């Protein structure tokens, strides 16, 4: 996760305040250190030292920054966030200046007027979640844990929890019309709501993305031009290793649709941004009961998911208890996520095998 300057200031301030409280209780001998006993009961190891390092800068995708999710904070005196979704509609056009047949007025009821399609509204109520850390008062000079590091991890875990809520909402198959919006990779065949399973050969191919985009652009009244592909690391690897992108290609249509960066990473395909979701959890149940995997989401930014937060309810509190010889840090956050326009998305079921 990339920690911005505001977050750094918050972490530093909270670490300073907390350390002062710990010092007041004589929990710590040092101004910016607390005990690591409970976090490192088996003493110091190289792997644990590396773990401390990656806690500060963990490569977690920020879905809000990428435009996959719209975030709205609930006002302090309410508990519902309302997202508006305006679907595309086809206009009726009438010629008015045909020579010798010019129209000087278009009377109401003449058929020249059409109703504007009202936007759909999705309401989301944030739910409160809590987590409590217990830090023992014993002091370890060999492996001290800095308070700023713990708070950096707290900030990271809050962001991660909210992103996991987005992944859960995207993977909720009940939100889609299964036979239409959910397709199996390596063939683009429909997957029913039940009784249909992803198999080992269901590997994501460039052709699947081309078909998904065409489907969204032409099927029924959707007329959505997708600009985003959200996929897990395994599926990105499958795409990058596709024979369609092999060196020496000169005539393959899919090869011409692909854009790679200077590191050889696929960043765009068929006019859609490729977004790697590092934290997307693997699915092992439901349609993936026979072969573990992930959904690949094809859609348009701003229409995929909405995340409601209630920052006025977010808080961090610490409590020192002499009976337990430690300090409890309780973190409260409030959030919830839902799909905004599921008919404007495709979920492609891909196997990791």
Secondary structure, DSSP 4 states (H G I P E B T S, - for coil): ----HHHHHHHHHHHHHHHHHHHHTT--SSTTEE--TTT-TT---HHHHHHHHHHHS-----HHHHTSEEEEEPPTT---EEEEE----PPP------TT---S---TTSS---PPPPPEEEEE--EEEEEEEEEES---SSS-EEHHHHHHHHHHHHHHHHHHHHHHHHT-GGGS-HHHHEEETTTTEE--SSS----TT----HHHHHHHHHHHHHSTT------EEEE-HHHHHHHHT-GGG-TT-SS-HHHHHEEE-TTS-EEEETTEEEEE-TTPPPB-SGGGSSS-EEEEEEE-TTSSEEEEE-GGG-EEEEEEETTTTEEEEEEEEEEEEEES-GGG-EEEEEE--
